[in-house]
Amino acid sequence: MAFKHRHLIDIREYSAEDIALLLDTAERFKAINERRIKKVPVLKGYTVVNMFNEPSTRTRSSFEIAEKRLSCDTLNFGGSSTSSVKGESLDDTVRTLCSYKIDMIVVRDKHAGVPRKVADASGVSVIDAGDGKHQHPTQALLDLYSIREAKGRIDGLKVGIVGDISHSRVCGSLVPALKTMGAHVTLIGPATLMPPAPAALGADAVSSSLDDVLPELDVVYMLRIQQERLEGAPFPSLREYSMLFGLNERRDALMRPDAIVCHPGPINRGVELDSFMADHPTRSVILDQVYAGVLVRMAALYLLLGGGDESL
């Protein structure tokens, strides 16, 4: 089945059928990633530029691994090596890269909207690998994949997203993706870390008490406190935040027996999660999320660059 999208920039442009196809394709790549030779030639001859203008470890490394396992040629570009440091505009930089006859640009930037600008300037396929506080669609997709793997479904699940909602690009993609796939979403956190109009994200409910909501949840998704993006002092101390909104051994007793815990990483241990919860043998799917990042990004690269139903 041909994929109808050329870009992965805004998850709200994707239907439930589109998301299901991506997740099912990621599942097909799982077998490839678990054999001795983890490489297929399905994108041999395609060239992908990784334009990371903001620091990243998990996202960048998983995209690079995904590209190598699909046999892409890649160019890593960004940071202090970019021409923008010398004053070149974004449009000129993108057009220069496109002169190499590339096929896709994977973009991460601290400014919201940059991936869309890159798509407009380049004419090639673009994947948003995180832009400002806006979106992070492949993170949302790997989260959905991990939830589906652990729970067997997404439709009808009760998901609580806890923490720094206001500064979270993860939340900007995850909430609409969960809603598209039929989950019920509650945003949980202090009022100082909520956006001015949290309902605009599309969640079903908002709560300022984790303990009140926790017993109802199938999935507890803990967001990282992004100290680098916080303006002012939205809460008195990290210790107080952890007491009110951190997952710990005490709160484990409040959770449903089969509830799972997710986190986009990196974890601030002792803040969002203590080590008991972060390393919990049955609840934590955090390392599964990291692995899912490779599978989902392989699927996105493959489908956006024209992959079809041939045997993988």
C-alpha positions in Angstrom: 0.0 0.0 0.0 1.5 3.4 -1.0 2.0 5.9 1.8 0.2 9.1 1.0 2.4 11.4 3.0 5.7 13.1 2.0 6.6 14.7 5.3 6.3 13.8 9.0 6.1 17.3 10.6 2.7 17.5 12.3 1.2 14.3 13.7 -2.2 15.9 13.5 -2.0 15.5 9.7 -1.9 11.7 10.1 -5.1 9.5 10.4 -5.5 6.5 12.6 -4.9 4.4 9.5 -1.6 6.2 8.7 -0.4 5.8 12.3 -1.3 2.1 12.3 0.6 1.5 9.0 3.7 3.2 10.5 3.4 1.0 13.6 2.8 -2.1 11.7 5.8 -1.3 9.4 7.9 -0.8 12.5 6.9 -4.2 13.7 8.1 -5.7 10.4 11.5 -4.1 11.0 11.7 -5.7 14.4 12.7 -9.1 13.0 15.5 -7.4 11.0 16.9 -5.7 14.0 17.0 -9.0 16.0 19.0 -11.0 13.5 22.8 -11.1 13.2 23.0 -9.0 10.0 20.7 -6.0 10.8 20.8 -4.4 7.4 18.5 -4.4 4.3 19.1 -2.6 1.0 15.6 -1.1 0.6 16.8 2.5 0.6 20.2 1.9 -1.1 21.0 5.0 -3.1 18.9 7.4 -1.1 20.7 10.3 0.7 19.4 11.6 4.0 20.8 14.8 5.7 20.5 14.9 9.5 20.3 18.6 10.3 20.5 18.7 14.1 20.8 22.4 15.2 20.1 21.4 18.8 21.9 18.9 21.0 20.5 15.4 21.0 21.6 11.9 21.9 18.8 9.4 21.7 17.0 10.9 18.7 20.1 11.6 16.7 21.7 8.2 17.3 18.5 6.3 16.6 18.0 8.1 13.3 21.6 7.4 12.3 21.2 3.7 13.2 17.9 3.5 11.3 19.4 5.1 8.2 22.4 2.7 8.2 20.2 -0.3 8.6 18.2 0.7 5.6 21.4 1.3 3.6 20.9 5.0 3.2 23.8 7.4 2.5 23.8 10.0 5.2 25.3 13.4 5.9 25.3 14.7 9.5 25.1 18.5 9.6 24.5 21.1 12.4 25.7 22.6 15.5 28.8 24.8 15.3 29.6 23.5 11.8 26.5 25.1 10.3 26.9 28.0 7.9 24.3 29.9 10.0 27.2 30.5 12.5 28.7 32.6 9.6 25.5 34.4 9.0 23.9 32.3 6.2 20.1 32.2 6.2 18.2 29.0 6.8 16.8 29.1 3.2 20.3 29.4 1.7 21.7 26.6 3.8 18.9 24.3 2.8 19.2 25.1 -0.9 22.9 24.5 -0.7 22.3 21.1 0.8 19.7 20.3 -1.8 22.3 21.0 -4.5 23.8 17.7 -3.5 20.6 16.0 -4.9 19.5 14.7 -1.5 16.2 12.9 -0.8 15.3 13.8 2.7 16.2 16.1 5.6 15.7 15.1 9.3 15.5 18.4 11.2 15.9 19.2 14.9 15.9 22.8 16.0 15.3 24.9 19.1 12.9 27.1 17.2 9.3 26.0 16.5 8.3 25.9 12.9 11.8 25.3 11.4 10.9 21.8 9.9 8.0 23.4 7.9 10.3 26.1 6.7 12.9 23.5 5.6 10.2 21.6 3.7 9.0 24.7 1.9 12.6 25.7 1.0 13.9 22.2 0.0 11.3 20.4 -2.0 12.4 17.1 -0.4 10.8 15.0 2.3 11.3 16.3 5.8 11.0 14.6 9.2 10.6 16.8 12.3 13.0 15.4 14.9 11.8 18.0 17.5 11.2 21.7 17.1 11.2 24.0 20.1 8.2 23.5 22.3 6.1 22.5 19.3 6.2 18.9 18.2 8.2 15.7 18.2 6.2 13.3 16.0 8.6 10.3 15.9 8.8 10.4 19.7 5.0 10.1 19.8 5.1 7.2 17.4 7.7 5.3 19.3 5.7 5.9 22.5 2.6 4.5 20.8 4.5 1.5 19.5 5.9 0.8 23.1 2.4 1.1 24.6 0.9 -1.2 22.0 3.6 -3.7 22.5 3.2 -3.7 26.3 -0.6 -3.5 26.5 -1.7 -5.1 23.2 -3.8 -2.1 22.2 -4.1 1.7 22.4 -7.8 2.2 21.9 -9.6 2.7 25.2 -6.5 3.0 27.4 -6.4 5.6 30.1 -3.1 7.5 29.8 -1.8 10.1 32.2 0.9 12.5 31.1 2.7 14.0 34.1 4.9 17.0 34.6 6.1 19.9 32.5 3.3 20.0 30.0 3.9 23.7 29.0 7.5 23.2 27.7 7.0 19.7 26.2 7.2 19.2 22.5 6.7 15.5 23.3 3.3 16.3 24.7 2.5 18.4 21.6 2.7 15.3 19.4 1.8 12.6 21.9 -1.6 13.9 23.0 -3.1 14.2 19.5 -1.6 10.9 18.5 -3.1 9.1 21.5 -6.5 10.7 20.9 -6.4 9.7 17.2 -5.8 6.1 18.2 -8.7 6.1 20.7 -6.9 6.6 24.1 -8.3 8.8 26.9 -5.7 11.3 28.0 -5.3 13.2 31.3 -2.7 16.0 31.8 -1.3 16.0 35.3 1.0 18.7 36.9 1.2 21.9 38.8 -0.7 24.9 37.3 2.6 26.7 36.8 3.7 23.9 34.3 0.4 23.9 32.3 -0.1 25.9 29.2 -2.5 28.8 29.4 -5.2 26.8 27.6 -4.4 23.1 28.2 -7.6 22.0 26.6 -6.2 23.2 23.3 -3.9 20.1 23.3 -7.0 17.9 23.0 -6.7 16.0 26.3 -9.8 14.7 28.0 -9.0 16.1 31.5 -6.5 18.1 33.5 -5.5 17.3 37.1 -3.2 18.9 39.7 -3.1 15.8 41.8 -1.2 12.8 40.7 -2.4 10.6 43.7 -6.0 11.2 42.8 -5.6 10.1 39.2 -2.9 7.4 39.5 -5.2 4.5 40.4 -7.2 4.9 37.2 -4.3 4.9 34.7 -3.2 2.1 32.4 -0.2 4.1 31.3 1.8 6.7 33.3 3.9 8.9 31.1 6.4 10.9 33.0 7.8 14.0 31.3 11.3 15.3 32.0 11.6 18.6 33.9 13.3 20.7 31.3 15.4 23.0 33.5 17.0 24.4 30.4 13.7 25.7 29.1 12.1 26.9 32.3 11.4 30.6 32.7 11.6 31.9 36.3 10.8 29.4 39.1 7.6 27.5 38.4 7.9 25.5 41.6 9.8 26.1 44.9 12.3 23.2 44.5 13.0 19.9 42.6 12.5 18.2 46.0 9.0 19.5 46.4 8.1 18.8 42.8 9.3 15.2 43.3 7.2 14.8 46.5 4.0 16.0 44.7 4.5 14.6 41.1 7.4 12.1 41.2 6.8 8.4 40.8 8.3 6.4 43.6 8.0 3.2 45.6 5.2 4.6 47.7 3.1 5.5 44.6 3.7 2.1 43.1 1.1 0.8 45.6 -1.4 3.3 44.2 -1.1 2.1 40.6 -3.1 -0.6 38.8 -1.3 -4.0 38.9 -0.8 -4.0 35.1 0.0 -0.2 34.7 3.2 0.7 32.8 5.5 3.6 33.1 7.0 5.6 30.1 9.5 8.4 30.0 11.0 10.1 26.9 14.5 10.4 28.4 16.9 11.4 29.7 15.6 10.7 33.2 16.2 13.1 36.1 16.5 10.3 38.6 15.1 11.4 42.0 12.9 14.0 40.3 10.4 12.4 37.9 11.2 8.9 38.9 13.2 7.2 41.6 15.4 4.2 40.7 12.8 1.8 42.0 10.3 2.9 39.4 12.8 3.7 36.6 14.2 0.2 36.7 11.0 -1.6 37.7 11.1 -5.0 36.0 7.4 -5.1 35.0 6.2 -1.5 34.9 9.0 0.4 33.2 9.1 0.3 29.4 11.7 3.1 29.1 14.4 1.0 27.5 11.8 -0.6 25.2 11.0 3.0 24.1 14.6 3.6 23.2 14.6 0.4 21.0 11.3 1.3 19.5 12.9 4.6 18.4 15.0 2.7 15.9 12.1 0.6 14.6 9.7 3.6 14.2 12.3 5.8 12.5 13.2 3.0 10.1 9.5 2.8 9.3 9.1 6.5 8.8 12.2 6.8 6.5 11.1 3.8 4.5 7.4 4.9 4.0 8.2 8.5 3.3 10.8 7.6 0.7 8.4 5.4 -1.2 8.7 2.0 0.5 5.9 -0.4 -0.5 4.9 -4.0 0.2 8.1 -5.7 -1.0 9.5 -8.3 1.3 11.7 -6.8 4.0 
